[in-house]
Amino acid sequence: MKRIAVVLTLLLSSVLLAETQEEVYSQALKAEEAGNVSGSLALFERAIDIGGEYTEEIREIVKEYYE
């Protein structure tokens, strides 16, 4: 019983602390505006990994970085 409570607590914590694609995308745009190319690219790629409604748009941005 104690193990179940621990597992549920850990799962709930990970869900509450999870970043959304939109949050990471926003961070990437701010990094890009600040001129931090490597930081913004890393954040764009993390946003793609998270997945969500902006995935295709972000892929296009990343593609432009590599062109």
Secondary structure, DSSP 8 states (H G I E B T S, - for coil): -HHHHHHHHHHHHHHHH---HHHHHHHHHHHHHTT-HHHHHHHHHHHHHH--TTHHHHHHHHHHHH-
